Amino acid sequence: MSAPDAPDIHIDADFDVWLPIPTEWPWQDYPDVHTWADTVARAFGDAYDWSEQTRQWCIDAVTALSVDAPDDETRLAIIDPDANWVFFTAVLWSPTDATASVEELAGAGDDSSLRGVELVPFVSPTLGEGIRGTRYVDDESSSHDVVGMVQHAFRAKGLDIVVMSSGYDLLLLQELVPALDDLARSISVG
């Protein structure tokens, strides 16, 4: 799930809530993304009595999340049992950039924000003090839809670590903030 020279990032998330999205194959017992995605869709489909069309939607969604991830990013997803949405979060890391503040890593100063960025202190038991930033931006499409963004930012062990989440469904994003907070608290650097 990470590049060979990536730092030792540990995510001890609640895996009853979060689905890890692998990006390198083989992964665990899965030889490739297609076998893994089919297994995910079968598990959800059997558990929630999904149609074949819904299972294919799930396969397509988790495959896209897996194959499109950059090397410096770990992705996790929550799949709605009613198959209305797949929500994913990215955990990003890079060497500490002294020219950027933790507040900026959390989204402060984003000129595209439609109103001020809400910054609140956030403490992780393993990463220490950080910031959670919440902002709303225009997606710059012709319809000018609003995207909500929640970013948890930390600076620890020579790394900038950002947990980035966003979505068009602003109510869903707000409902998921406790799960996002728990995910951010579960991260540590070895």
Secondary structure, DSSP 8 states (H G I E B T S, - for coil): ---TT---EEE---TTT-EEE--SSSBTTBSSHHHHHHHHHHHHHHHHT--HHHHHHHHHHHHHHHHT--TTEEEEEEE-TTSS-EEEEEEEEEE--TTS-HHHHTTTT-TTBSS--EEEEEEETTTEEEEEEEEEEE--STT--EEEEEEEEEEETTEEEEEEEEES-HHHHHHTHHHHHHHHHTEEE-
